[in-house]
Amino acid sequence: MFNDILFIAHKEIVLTDDPAFNKCLDFIRETKGRITVFKVITSELLPEPDICSAAEFKDIENKTIEYNRIRLVNMINGLDIGEKIDVCVVCGIDFIEIIKKADSGNYDLVAKVEDFKRDFLCSSDFHLLRKSTLPVWIMRHQHGGGYSRMVISIDLKLEENDEGEELNRRIMFAARRFSKILNVKVHVISCWSFYGESLLSKNPFLDSDDNYLDLINKKEIKYQKLMEGFKNKYGEDIECVLVRGEAETEIPRYVNSVGFDIVVMGTVARTGISGYIIGNTAENILQSIASSVVAIKPKGFKSPVMVDL
């Protein structure tokens, strides 16, 4: 896994200065894999089609692609790392072209640095996190110097069915790979909460506070057992934390307070997987953390970009 990386060249960062690119070089040195450097020329870098003829526009587009391709090739040739890096440049909408390229080749991972002028992930990055079939690694630019702490966000409820268990396995497998190459220890966080807890405490059919607390304790014991089983399955060397509360609140609080550099998590679930962090919850988490992120999809996930083509 992660032997063949589709690396997205940033439009404003010189390739050899890009911290994400240099981390990807660490990956292929470890795995003996390959990198394809992929750059998308977006519309703002080209003239408006209605101010020139179709032939003139196509000529400018082709020259722009070739100029950028040669520039990337010349940078790569100066690295002296053999025949492990390919280059591809296209024009179009960035996230759509990235997803199409990822789907067309035998890649394991999409990797890029965030927009370094922002304090949060841009809309294009979120499109990738939501819609890419492949795992996506988006590096915060401040982590170019390296990683020291990594945490994996797991929904333990998924351990109760085969499909969910497979998703957690994929997340852990990816985390183990990153852990080895980045030389960081694996930490795991999972959250649990009692749905409707505020209403339950006022239920007149619960004849005492003890009954209410007993239900809460049973729920906590259930998740403690799930966490124990998870740890036994994936190794005693992982450090696990079980937190009571909603994931979109507690995960950012834990990640930011401890100072984790990178978070491995899922972002989209297939219909049938209940309780998984999806949609607004995942996006709220990602907008609330300062960490780099690796986003994993369930097995069989189909990108809506490819479905619509």
C-alpha positions in Angstrom: 0.0 0.0 0.0 1.1 3.5 -0.9 3.7 2.3 -3.4 2.3 4.4 -6.2 1.5 8.0 -5.2 -0.4 10.6 -7.3 1.2 13.8 -6.0 -0.6 17.1 -6.7 1.8 20.0 -7.5 0.8 23.2 -5.9 0.3 26.1 -8.3 2.3 28.6 -6.1 5.0 26.4 -4.5 8.1 25.3 -6.3 8.0 21.5 -6.4 11.3 20.9 -4.7 10.3 23.3 -1.9 6.9 21.6 -1.3 7.0 19.8 2.1 4.4 17.3 1.0 6.5 16.3 -2.1 9.5 15.8 0.0 7.5 13.5 2.4 6.3 11.5 -0.6 10.0 11.0 -1.6 10.5 9.5 1.8 7.6 7.1 1.0 9.0 5.8 -2.3 12.5 5.5 -0.8 10.9 3.1 1.8 8.6 1.3 -0.5 10.6 1.4 -3.8 7.5 2.8 -5.4 6.7 5.6 -7.8 5.4 9.1 -7.8 3.4 10.8 -10.6 3.5 14.5 -10.2 0.2 15.9 -11.5 -0.5 19.5 -12.1 -3.9 21.1 -13.1 -3.8 24.3 -15.0 -7.0 26.1 -14.0 -9.0 28.7 -16.0 -7.6 31.8 -14.3 -4.2 30.9 -15.9 -5.7 30.9 -19.4 -7.4 33.6 -21.5 -11.1 33.7 -21.6 -12.3 31.5 -24.6 -14.5 34.2 -26.0 -11.7 36.7 -26.6 -9.8 34.5 -29.0 -10.6 31.9 -31.6 -10.9 28.2 -30.7 -7.6 27.4 -32.5 -5.8 30.3 -30.7 -7.2 29.2 -27.3 -6.1 25.5 -28.0 -2.6 26.6 -29.0 -2.2 28.7 -25.8 -3.5 25.9 -23.7 -1.1 23.4 -25.3 1.9 25.7 -24.9 0.9 26.4 -21.2 0.7 22.6 -20.5 4.1 21.9 -22.2 5.8 24.8 -20.4 4.6 23.6 -17.1 5.5 20.0 -17.9 9.1 20.8 -18.9 9.5 23.0 -15.9 8.5 20.1 -13.6 10.7 17.6 -15.5 13.7 19.9 -15.1 13.1 20.2 -11.4 12.8 16.4 -11.0 15.9 15.7 -13.1 18.0 17.7 -10.6 16.9 15.3 -7.8 19.0 12.3 -9.0 16.6 9.6 -7.8 16.3 7.5 -11.0 13.2 6.7 -13.0 10.7 6.8 -10.2 8.9 10.0 -11.0 6.5 10.7 -13.9 4.9 14.1 -14.8 1.5 14.8 -16.1 -0.1 18.3 -16.7 -3.7 18.9 -17.8 -6.1 21.8 -17.9 -9.5 21.8 -16.1 -11.2 22.0 -12.8 -8.6 20.9 -10.2 -10.5 18.4 -8.0 -12.3 16.8 -11.0 -9.1 16.3 -13.0 -7.3 14.9 -9.9 -10.1 12.4 -9.2 -10.2 11.3 -12.9 -6.5 10.8 -13.0 -6.5 8.9 -9.7 -9.2 6.6 -11.0 -7.4 6.0 -14.3 -4.2 4.6 -12.9 -2.9 2.1 -10.4 -2.3 4.6 -7.6 -2.6 3.9 -3.9 -2.6 7.5 -2.5 -3.4 11.1 -3.5 -1.1 13.5 -1.7 -0.8 17.3 -1.6 -0.1 20.3 0.6 -3.0 22.5 1.7 -3.4 26.0 0.3 -0.7 27.7 2.4 -2.5 31.1 2.4 -5.4 29.7 4.4 -5.9 28.7 8.1 -8.4 26.0 7.0 -8.9 23.5 4.2 -10.1 25.1 1.0 -13.2 23.9 -0.9 -11.1 22.0 -3.5 -9.4 20.0 -0.7 -12.8 19.1 0.8 -14.0 18.0 -2.6 -11.1 15.6 -2.7 -11.7 14.4 0.9 -15.4 13.7 0.1 -15.1 12.3 -3.4 -11.7 10.7 -4.1 -11.9 6.9 -4.3 -8.3 6.7 -3.1 -7.0 7.7 0.3 -6.1 11.4 0.4 -3.2 12.8 2.4 -3.4 16.6 2.8 -0.4 18.1 4.6 -0.6 21.3 6.6 2.4 23.4 5.5 3.7 23.8 9.0 4.4 20.1 9.2 7.1 20.2 6.5 9.8 19.6 9.1 8.4 16.2 10.1 5.8 14.5 12.3 6.1 13.5 15.9 2.5 12.5 16.9 -0.2 10.6 15.0 -3.7 9.7 16.0 -6.3 7.5 14.4 -10.0 8.3 14.8 -12.1 5.1 15.0 -15.8 4.5 15.4 -15.9 1.4 17.6 -19.6 0.8 16.7 -18.4 -0.3 13.3 -16.7 -3.3 15.0 -20.2 -4.8 15.3 -20.7 -5.6 11.6 -18.5 -7.0 8.9 -18.6 -4.0 6.6 -17.8 -1.6 9.4 -15.0 -3.8 10.7 -13.5 -3.8 7.2 -13.5 0.0 7.2 -11.7 0.2 10.5 -9.2 -2.4 9.3 -8.4 -0.2 6.3 -7.9 2.8 8.5 -5.6 0.9 10.8 -3.6 -0.6 7.9 -3.1 2.9 6.5 -2.1 4.2 9.9 0.4 1.4 10.4 2.0 2.2 7.0 2.3 5.9 7.8 3.5 5.1 11.3 6.4 3.1 10.0 7.5 5.5 7.3 7.1 8.7 9.4 8.5 6.9 12.5 5.7 7.9 14.8 3.7 5.9 17.4 0.1 4.9 16.8 -2.5 6.5 19.1 -6.2 5.8 18.8 -9.2 7.8 19.9 -12.8 6.8 19.8 -15.9 8.6 21.2 -19.1 7.3 22.6 -22.3 9.0 23.6 -25.8 8.1 24.8 -28.2 9.2 22.1 -31.0 11.4 23.6 -29.2 11.5 27.0 -30.7 14.9 27.9 -34.2 13.6 27.3 -33.6 10.3 28.9 -32.7 11.9 32.2 -36.2 13.4 32.3 -38.1 10.2 31.3 -40.9 9.7 34.0 -40.8 5.9 33.3 -37.3 5.7 34.8 -38.3 5.6 38.4 -34.9 6.8 39.8 -31.7 8.4 38.9 -30.0 5.1 39.6 -31.9 3.5 36.7 -30.7 6.3 34.4 -27.1 6.1 35.5 -27.2 2.3 35.1 -28.1 2.7 31.5 -25.2 5.1 31.0 -22.8 2.8 32.7 -23.9 -0.2 30.6 -23.2 1.9 27.5 -19.8 2.8 28.7 -18.9 -0.8 29.6 -20.0 -1.9 26.1 -17.6 0.6 24.5 -14.8 -0.3 26.9 -15.1 -3.9 25.8 -15.1 -2.9 22.2 -12.0 -0.9 22.7 -10.3 -3.7 24.5 -11.1 -6.1 21.7 -9.9 -3.5 19.1 -6.6 -3.2 21.0 -6.2 -6.9 21.2 -6.8 -7.2 17.5 -4.3 -4.6 16.4 -1.6 -4.8 19.0 -0.7 -3.9 22.5 1.7 -1.2 21.3 -1.1 1.2 20.3 -2.3 3.7 22.9 -6.1 3.9 23.0 -8.3 6.7 24.5 -12.1 6.3 24.9 -13.8 9.6 25.3 -17.4 10.3 26.3 -19.0 12.9 24.1 -19.8 13.8 20.5 -17.0 13.1 18.0 -17.1 16.5 16.3 -16.5 18.2 19.6 -14.2 15.8 21.5 -11.9 14.7 18.7 -10.7 18.3 17.8 -10.4 19.0 21.5 -8.2 16.0 22.1 -6.2 16.4 18.9 -5.4 20.1 19.5 -4.7 19.7 23.2 -2.2 16.9 22.8 -0.7 18.5 19.7 -1.0 15.7 17.1 0.6 16.4 13.8 -1.4 14.0 11.7 -4.9 12.4 11.9 -6.0 9.3 10.1 -9.8 9.0 9.7 -12.7 8.2 7.5 -14.7 10.9 5.8 -17.5 9.2 3.9 -19.5 6.1 4.5 -21.5 3.8 2.3 -25.2 3.4 2.9 -25.6 0.6 5.5 -22.7 1.7 7.7 -24.4 3.4 10.7 -22.7 5.5 13.2 -19.8 6.4 11.0 -18.4 9.9 10.9 -19.9 11.4 7.7 -20.8 14.7 6.1 -20.9 17.7 8.4 -19.4 15.8 11.3 -16.2 15.0 9.4 -16.0 18.4 8.0 -16.5 20.1 11.3 -13.7 18.0 12.7 -11.3 18.8 9.8 -12.0 22.5 10.1 -11.4 22.4 13.8 -8.0 20.7 13.8 -4.5 22.0 12.9 -3.2 18.6 11.9 -2.4 17.1 8.5 -5.0 14.5 7.6 -5.2 11.1 5.9 -8.7 10.3 4.8 -9.7 6.7 4.1 -12.8 5.5 2.1 -14.8 2.3 2.6 -14.1 -0.6 0.3 -16.1 -0.3 -2.9 -16.6 3.4 -2.6 -17.5 5.0 -5.9 -16.6 8.6 -6.6 -19.6 10.7 -7.6 -17.3 12.5 -10.0 -16.8 9.3 -12.0 -20.5 8.3 -11.7 -21.5 11.6 -13.3 -19.1 11.4 -16.2 
